[in-house]
Amino acid sequence: MLLKIYLALSMAAMSLVSCGQQEFAGSSGQAMAGGKKGGGGKKGGDEITNLGKGQKSFQLEANRGEVDVLWLIDTSGSMTDDTLIVKNNFDRFLTNIAEKSHARLTLVAKTSAISLTPQAKAAGHRQVDETIGSTNALVIAQKLLNNGTITLRAGAKLVMVVVTDDNAMSVTDLNFISGLNAAIQAIKPTLFAFRGVTDQVSCNITRAGLAYDNLARATGGDVFDICAPDWTPNFNKLAESVAMIAGTSFKIDDPTLDVVTQVTLDGVVLDPADFRVVGSTVQLVLKVVKPTSKEVGVRYKTKSTSANAVKP
């Protein structure tokens, strides 16, 4: 009799150990949607969401979307030479972005200083005839975007390019984004700038463009030295960046999407800091995308369309 009781207790203990091992098998300790890290069981009345797995892949080249590019050029007296450099490179820049993305450009500058060619206008690019001074590029951009003078295409990304040898005042990196209306903020504009860094023997600047440095860093853009002897490499880099921005957002057309669990770029798993998820759209951080990048993969959990309620 004692032997039978001993055997029964031993089998019960083994069963408890087995259940405990099964409960934690494969657990990563990560907090998942609908639960907490190390969370317990279900409560009465909670909804059960039966999660499955989904997967989508996107070819970067085929995913090139629309991007609206807003150029703001300081045409004050100290910018005469720099304005001429932009003018001499503009047609090639427009050709480059047209080959790599569905881009539409709006130039904000006094037409007497620089203007789009008839060919550029025929291709759908536009110009707003307004003077940009040394310190007010962001003031003008904020005004034209908020009052609808500059219209953006639905679903298009927004890239801004400022060319100046001075720093921003009144509207700066501290209040530019917050001063945009909610619809423009939701687009998440990316800023690039050709700005001054330090005075050079053959190139004087008014002030270093620190506000543009900070705003480019905050929005995922880039800055270029206005005193560079050859702007061609920077124009090429800017055109490539515009193409990347046009192709770095991926919409998951799946109504059962619940949580994105993994994003890969050419088979390499990305760190969560290298992408963000807004609703059903996955957007890569620009710096992780290379000119040679080809495919993005997204794994996600799906929510069951027929959730059951747990009775108390």
Secondary structure as UniProt FT lines:
FT   HELIX           2..24
FT   TURN            25..26
FT   TURN            33..34
FT   TURN            37..38
FT   TURN            44..45
FT   STRAND          47..48
FT   STRAND          52..59
FT   HELIX           61..63
FT   STRAND          66..74
FT   HELIX           77..79
FT   HELIX           80..100
FT   STRAND          102..108
FT   TURN            111..113
FT   HELIX           118..122
FT   TURN            123..124
FT   STRAND          126..128
FT   HELIX           137..146
FT   TURN            147..148
FT   TURN            154..155
FT   STRAND          157..163
FT   TURN            173..179
FT   HELIX           182..187
FT   STRAND          190..195
FT   TURN            201..202
FT   HELIX           210..219
FT   STRAND          222..225
FT   TURN            226..227
FT   HELIX           232..246
FT   STRAND          249..251
FT   TURN            255..256
FT   STRAND          257..265
FT   TURN            266..267
FT   STRAND          268..269
FT   HELIX           272..274
FT   STRAND          275..278
FT   TURN            279..280
FT   STRAND          281..284
FT   HELIX           286..288
FT   TURN            291..292
FT   STRAND          295..302
FT   STRAND          308..309
//
